[in-house]
C-alpha cells in the first residue's frame, strides 16, 4: 500500500508540474470555450487531495519513524497567507470575471502545495523523491525525443518547442530533465547514463533560444551541486562527461548546426548587440532585445506605482487590457497585490530559506535546484499559475529533508542501484 501511495503521489505531483492548463477539450477539432471540468489539472489536484486525506489518517494512527517526511507548518502558513491575501484582493479587482478565474488558479495552487505535504506524511522521504523524479525524467525524456524528431524533420521552426507550447516552457521542462538526471546520478552513480542525459537537457534548452530559461537552468544546476555538496572528484567527472557530450553533439550530430545558429542568433546578436527586432523592426542601438517584454514590464511597474500599497486587485493586469500577464512573477504580484503582496511573497521565500537552512543536512540538491530554476524562469516567462512548481517544490524540498540517506562522499566507488534505506547509517 505504501508503494502505491508514494508512486501515486509522485505521479500526481509530476503531472501537476508538467500538464499546466491542458484540457481534454483540446482534443476536439474546434476548441470550445474552456470548461474547468475538462481540464486535467482539476482532477490532478483532486487526486492529491484524496492522498492528503490518507496522509492525515496515517498521522492520526501512528507516530513518525526515522527517515519519513516531516510537515513544515511555518512554510504552509506563509503560503496560506500569500494566496489568501491575493484571493482577497479580488474584492477591489477592476474585472470580476478575470479575478474569479484567477481565484480558481490560486485555490488549485494552495490545495496542491499544502496537500502534497499532507499526502507525503508517514512516507519514506527518499522514495517519495524517487517516484517524483522518475516520472519527471520519463515524461520530459519523451518530450525531448519529440523535440529532436521535430527539429530534425524540419518542423521545429526557428525555435524549438513541442505540442503547442512555447519555447520558454519547453526550456523549463528540459531544465527539469537535466536536474532529474543529476538527481539519479547523485544518488545512484551510473555517470555514463545520467550525465549525458543532463547535458542533453541543457542542449535542448539552448536550442529553444530561451535566454531566461537557459540562465535559470544554469542557476538551478549550480544550486543542485552546491546544496548537494558534491565532492570535487565527482564534479570533475561531471564536467568531463558533460563537455564530451556537448562537443560530440555540436561537431558530429545533425543538431550541431541548429545549436550553433541558436547561440549566435538568440544569445549573441539579440542579447549583446542586435540590429533588428522581431519581424525585422529597427534595432535600438545595441540594447538587449526583450521580445516586447519591456513594454509589459513598464505597464506593470506603472500600474503598481498607481496602487503602491494594496495593488490594483487580482487579475488587474489583463482586466485593464494591459496584456495577458506581465511575464514577471514579482511584477505580477506588485501590480496586482502591491507592496503588501510582495511582503507576503517574500515571507514565503524567507520562510523556505530558513527551513532549508535548519534542515540543510537532509536537503536534496536537485529539488532545491528545481525551485531556483522555476523562480528565476518566472521572471521572464509565464504567470503565477505557470510558476506552480515553485510552491510545490519548496514544500517537497522541506518535507523530504530528513537525515538517514547515504551521501556521495560516504558512498562506495560503485554506487548501489537503489539508495540506502531510510533510517540506516552510512
LOROZA-251876 format. One line per 3 residues: their letters; for each residue x, y, z of C-alpha. Coordinates in steps of 0.02 Angstrom, whole numbers. Layout:
# LOROZA-251876
a) X/Y/Z; ...
This chain:
# LOROZA-251876
xxx) 0/0/0; 144/117/41; 221/85/-130
xxx) 56/127/-215; 37/287/-113; 210/355/-147
xxx) 205/306/-331; 35/386/-349; 94/542/-258
xxx) 249/555/-366; 145/532/-523; 15/661/-471
xxx) 148/790/-421; 246/765/-582; 93/776/-696
xxx) 36/930/-599; 202/1013/-639; 201/960/-822
xxx) 18/973/-875; -14/1158/-849; -186/1210/-910
xxx) -203/1071/-1037; -382/1007/-1052; -474/867/-1142
xxx) -569/998/-1242; -410/1022/-1345; -438/851/-1421
xxx) -590/919/-1513; -567/985/-1689; -643/1151/-1644
xxx) -586/1202/-1470; -741/1256/-1372; -746/1376/-1227
xxx) -636/1315/-1085; -728/1205/-961; -641/1183/-791
xxx) -710/1006/-777; -621/958/-939; -453/1023/-878
xxx) -332/891/-819; -268/1000/-676; -433/993/-582
xxx) -429/804/-572; -244/801/-531; -272/915/-382
xxx) -423/812/-330; -315/656/-330; -186/747/-224
xxx) -323/796/-102; -376/614/-84; -197/563/-45
xxx) -185/707/78; -333/636/175; -245/467/182
xxx) -88/552/248; -189/638/384; -268/472/431
xxx) -98/388/448; -34/534/550; -176/507/673
xxx) -148/320/687; 41/305/714; 197/403/757
xxx) 328/456/632; 476/342/601; 657/392/561
xxx) 680/440/380; 498/485/349; 439/653/284
xxx) 404/796/403; 271/930/388; 326/1112/386
xxx) 191/1218/472; 281/1387/455; 302/1367/267
xxx) 123/1311/244; 62/1458/350; 163/1580/244
xxx) 89/1508/84; -86/1517/153; -58/1700/198
xxx) 9/1740/25; -126/1652/-75; -260/1710/46
xxx) -211/1892/25; -206/1880/-164; -378/1797/-164
xxx) -444/1936/-51; -380/2066/-175; -516/2007/-294
xxx) -631/2119/-191; -555/2276/-268; -512/2200/-437
xxx) -568/2301/-590; -639/2149/-681; -736/2021/-579
xxx) -733/1887/-714; -544/1888/-732; -524/1896/-543
xxx) -635/1744/-510; -540/1642/-639; -379/1685/-551
xxx) -454/1643/-381; -484/1469/-453; -300/1460/-503
xxx) -247/1514/-329; -358/1383/-249; -277/1245/-351
xxx) -104/1309/-307; -139/1312/-121; -229/1145/-114
xxx) -95/1054/-213; 53/1131/-120; -18/1102/54
xxx) -96/937/0; 72/868/-54; 145/899/118
xxx) -1/807/197; -4/665/70; 182/632/98
xxx) 159/607/286; 223/440/353; 309/405/188
xxx) 496/367/171; 565/531/105; 691/459/-20
xxx) 558/350/-100; 442/499/-123; 579/593/-215
xxx) 624/439/-317; 444/424/-378; 429/608/-420
xxx) 593/624/-513; 568/458/-601; 406/518/-680
xxx) 484/688/-720; 631/609/-811; 520/486/-905
xxx) 395/619/-963; 522/753/-1007; 629/621/-1094
xxx) 482/582/-1208; 460/769/-1241; 646/783/-1279
xxx) 635/643/-1408; 482/728/-1484; 576/892/-1495
xxx) 729/815/-1577; 621/721/-1702; 526/880/-1742
xxx) 686/980/-1764; 770/851/-1875; 611/835/-1977
xxx) 612/1021/-2014; 451/1057/-1921; 525/1144/-1771
xxx) 533/1317/-1845; 663/1443/-1790; 647/1397/-1605
xxx) 621/1226/-1528; 452/1194/-1447; 332/1047/-1445
xxx) 147/1008/-1425; 92/1187/-1450; 190/1252/-1301
xxx) 309/1399/-1306; 499/1389/-1314; 516/1459/-1137
xxx) 406/1324/-1062; 499/1189/-1160; 664/1258/-1096
xxx) 599/1246/-917; 547/1065/-946; 718/1024/-1015
xxx) 792/1102/-859; 688/982/-755; 754/840/-864
xxx) 932/894/-828; 902/909/-641; 810/743/-636
xxx) 958/659/-720; 1075/741/-594; 963/679/-453
xxx) 985/497/-504; 1171/522/-540; 1193/598/-367
xxx) 1110/455/-276; 1142/304/-390; 1300/340/-486
xxx) 1292/273/-666; 1377/431/-732; 1386/357/-908
xxx) 1196/367/-918; 1138/515/-815; 1269/647/-854
xxx) 1246/638/-1045; 1058/644/-1015; 1078/800/-909
xxx) 1186/878/-1045; 1052/836/-1172; 925/935/-1071
xxx) 1040/1087/-1070; 1075/1071/-1257; 890/1063/-1299
xxx) 860/1215/-1189; 990/1309/-1291; 901/1256/-1449
xxx) 742/1342/-1389; 835/1507/-1389; 760/1547/-1219
xxx) 889/1658/-1136; 796/1673/-972; 764/1487/-969
xxx) 947/1446/-1001; 1008/1562/-862; 879/1484/-745
xxx) 940/1308/-789; 1122/1352/-756; 1074/1429/-589
xxx) 971/1276/-546; 1114/1157/-587; 1238/1259/-485
xxx) 1117/1262/-338; 1095/1074/-353; 1282/1044/-344
xxx) 1310/1167/-201; 1164/1108/-93; 1212/927/-126
xxx) 1394/963/-77; 1456/858/-223; 1637/803/-196
xxx) 1770/877/-310; 1808/712/-396; 1627/693/-446
xxx) 1621/874/-506; 1772/840/-617; 1687/685/-686
xxx) 1528/785/-718; 1623/922/-807; 1721/799/-914
xxx) 1573/695/-971; 1462/847/-999; 1597/929/-1105
xxx) 1619/772/-1209; 1431/757/-1235; 1410/939/-1288
xxx) 1562/931/-1403; 1501/771/-1485; 1328/845/-1517
xxx) 1400/1007/-1586; 1528/928/-1702; 1456/762/-1754
xxx) 1267/766/-1742; 1134/846/-1854; 1089/958/-1706
xxx) 1258/1044/-1711; 1214/1171/-1846; 1048/1214/-1764
xxx) 1134/1234/-1595; 1267/1350/-1665; 1136/1453/-1754
xxx) 1030/1468/-1598; 1175/1525/-1491; 1233/1653/-1619
xxx) 1059/1723/-1651; 975/1721/-1481; 1120/1732/-1359
xxx) 1245/1839/-1454; 1160/1950/-1582; 995/1985/-1493
xxx) 1071/1997/-1320; 1235/2086/-1347; 1209/2197/-1498
xxx) 1056/2165/-1605; 1022/2264/-1763; 841/2221/-1797
xxx) 700/2171/-1682; 563/2043/-1704; 492/2041/-1879
xxx) 632/2149/-1946; 589/2302/-1841; 727/2432/-1823
xxx) 853/2399/-1687; 883/2506/-1535; 1066/2548/-1536
xxx) 1141/2393/-1458; 1011/2367/-1322; 957/2194/-1268
xxx) 811/2126/-1368; 673/2076/-1245; 538/2014/-1367
xxx) 425/2158/-1319; 429/2117/-1134; 498/2289/-1092
xxx) 327/2360/-1135; 239/2237/-1020; 365/2271/-881
xxx) 339/2459/-896; 150/2438/-891; 159/2327/-736
xxx) 277/2448/-647; 165/2595/-685; 9/2502/-627
xxx) 100/2457/-466; 152/2638/-440; -29/2694/-463
xxx) -81/2571/-324; 78/2551/-221; 8/2483/-57
xxx) -126/2353/-96; -110/2342/-285; -242/2362/-419
xxx) -327/2198/-373; -318/2018/-430; -300/1996/-619
xxx) -297/2185/-641; -163/2174/-775; -270/2078/-901
xxx) -429/2156/-831; -369/2329/-883; -315/2268/-1055
xxx) -129/2287/-1024; -89/2110/-1081; -115/1930/-1032
xxx) 14/1942/-891; 175/2041/-860; 292/1892/-891
xxx) 373/1926/-723; 314/1848/-559; 372/1990/-446
xxx) 295/2123/-557; 133/2024/-568; 122/2016/-378
xxx) 171/2200/-362; 47/2273/-486; -99/2166/-426
xxx) -57/2146/-241; 51/2298/-209; 189/2310/-80
xxx) 83/2207/40; 77/2065/-88; 265/2073/-112
xxx) 291/2062/76; 180/1908/85; 276/1829/-59
xxx) 442/1875/24; 381/1790/183; 357/1628/85
xxx) 533/1635/12; 615/1685/177; 520/1550/273
xxx) 577/1420/148; 758/1480/158; 751/1471/348
xxx) 677/1296/341; 807/1243/213; 947/1307/324
xxx) 880/1216/477; 859/1055/377; 1011/1080/266
xxx) 1093/912/308; 944/820/234; 904/931/86
xxx) 900/859/-89; 1002/967/-207; 903/930/-365
xxx) 737/977/-285; 805/1142/-217; 889/1174/-384
xxx) 724/1147/-474; 642/1275/-359; 778/1401/-405
xxx) 755/1359/-589; 569/1396/-583; 591/1553/-477
xxx) 716/1629/-598; 624/1568/-752; 464/1651/-690
xxx) 549/1821/-703; 543/1815/-892; 402/1695/-936
xxx) 230/1642/-878; 110/1698/-743; 77/1646/-563
xxx) -3/1481/-609; 138/1442/-731; 253/1457/-579
xxx) 153/1324/-485; 304/1208/-474; 395/1336/-367
xxx) 275/1318/-221; 260/1129/-239; 449/1108/-246
xxx) 475/1215/-92; 355/1106/7; 432/949/-67
xxx) 610/1001/-27; 564/1048/151; 458/898/196
xxx) 580/770/123; 734/848/205; 767/708/331
xxx) 928/629/385; 974/449/353; 1012/440/167
xxx) 1185/393/111; 1287/541/48; 1400/536/-105
xxx) 1557/560/-1; 1512/407/105; 1452/301/-41
xxx) 1564/165/-113; 1651/192/-278; 1517/93/-368
xxx) 1355/164/-301; 1214/38/-272; 1068/36/-389
xxx) 948/90/-251; 981/223/-118; 1008/175/62
xxx) 853/130/160; 787/273/267; 845/268/445
xxx) 1006/172/412; 1179/241/447; 1308/261/309
